Amino acid sequence: MSTAPPCRASFPHLVDAQKEFAKTGRFTVIASHVQDGPDKARDFCKENKVNFPVFQQFREPAAPCGNGIPSAFIIDHTGKVVEKGHPTELLKKIGDYVKKAPTKYFMISSTEVKLWASQAKTLAPNKPVLQILNQLKLAAAKDDEKGKEAKAIAEEIESYVKDNAAKIAKSAETAPAQSFLDLQDFLLLVKGMEQEAEMKALSDKLNSDPELAKFIPAVKELRQIRRKIEDKPTKALDKQLAAALKKVEKFKDSKSAIVAAEAESLGRE
């Protein structure tokens, strides 16, 4: 940024973005002042109630500003520069990247957790949530700060469970093998909850299909290798990926049309 009019004009939009998305814990604006002295920048930030850090002459090698200012970049949760351009253009894309970024607490994306952090930390994809949910609901009966936060977290958990049960059921229609694998962790999550019976019935139904039962191990292997590559790609993993893809591709000629379609889709990813 500089104290020039174009940079000044972008700041109200950046302030608004910080207000909207910083509370998720998955976004923050970081600015760098590259012209004039620090006093002008300090006065400007104070006058405009800037709510994010502004550094003096901060440079990020992965995101050079080039010849024009203001220049903006979006750096995703993996540290990669995924977008660059004028701030007002990039601000339109922030919401999508915030959704992709992992949350600090599993299942909690909107509530600012202050008083229930220890409980929130125990939430995990493959652990039963019912005990924590019941504890939060009990606390939510009290009309105090802790009760209000408990209520908000409980509502988020219930919404997550409901939405994901629906997503898995829908995806089972077109990607049954992947849905079956997702179901295994989800069944652990909803143990004892009303969604457990419905999800267990869906899991049993998928696994009862002979063609699908043979296809699931191949998809599981492919998924595991792709996850390892996302963490740290190596030549050895590339070879394993090629071998796993061949196993999946064999099912393109499956007697089951849905299995054949999923195999085709996985091969294109």
Residue, then its C-alpha position, 0 to 999 in steps of 0.5 A: m500500500s501507499t498513501a496514494p488515492p488508489c490504496r486509500a480507496s481499497f482500505p474500507h473494503l479490506v476493513d469490511a473483509q476483516k470484520e466479516f471473515a476474521k472471526t472465523g479464525r481462518f482469515t486475516v488481512i496483512a498489509s505492507h506500507v511501501q511508500d512515504g514514512p511510517d507516520k503518514a501510514r500510522d495516522f491514516c490507519k488511526e483515522n480509518k480504524v484499520n483493524f488488521p496489521v500494517f507493516q512498514q516495508f514488509r516483503e514476501p518473496a512469494a508474493p512480489c507486488g510488481n510495478g503497480i499498487p495496490s497489489a493484493f494476494i491470497i495465500d491459502h492455508t497451505g502457504k501457497v499464493v493462489e490469487k493475485g490482483h487488485p484488492t477489490e477483485l480478490l475480495k470477491k474470492i475470499g469467501d470460497y477460500v475461507k470455506k476451504a480452509p480447515t477450522k480451528y475446531f472441528m465442526i465449529s466454523s462460526t462461533e468464537v470459542k472462548l469458554w468451551a475450548s477444552q471441549a471443542k478441542t476434543l471434537a474429532p471426525n472419528k470420535p463420538v460427539l454425543q457426550i459433549l453435545n449433551q453437556l453443551k445442551l445442559a449448559a445452554a439452559k442457563d442464560d449467561e455468557k457460558g450458556k449462550e456460547a454452549k448453545a451456539i456450539a451445540e447448534e453448530i454441531e447439530s447442523y454439521v451432523k445433519d448436513n453431512a448425513a444428507k451429503i453422504a446420503k446424496s453422494a452415495e447415489t453417484a459415488p458409493a465407494q467414496s461414500f462408504l468410506d466416509l460413512q465409517d468415520f461418520l458412524l463413529l461420530v454419530k454413535g448413539m445419535e438419531q442419525e446412527a441407525e439411518m447411516k448404518a443402514l446405508s453402510d450395510k446397503l452399500n456393502s451388500d453390493p458384490e461389485l461395490a464391495k470389491f471396488i471399495p478396497a481399491v478406492k480406499e488405497l487410492r484415497q490414502i495415497r493421494r492424501k500422502i501426496e498432498d502432505k509430501p509428494t515423492k517419486a515413490l508415492d507417484k509410482q504407488l499412485a499409478a499402480a492404485l489408479k490401474k486397480v481402479e481403472k479395472f472397474k471401468d468395465s464393471k457390471s455395475a453402471i454406478v461402479a463403472a461411472e465412479a471408477e471413470s470419475l476417479g481416474r480423471e481426478 
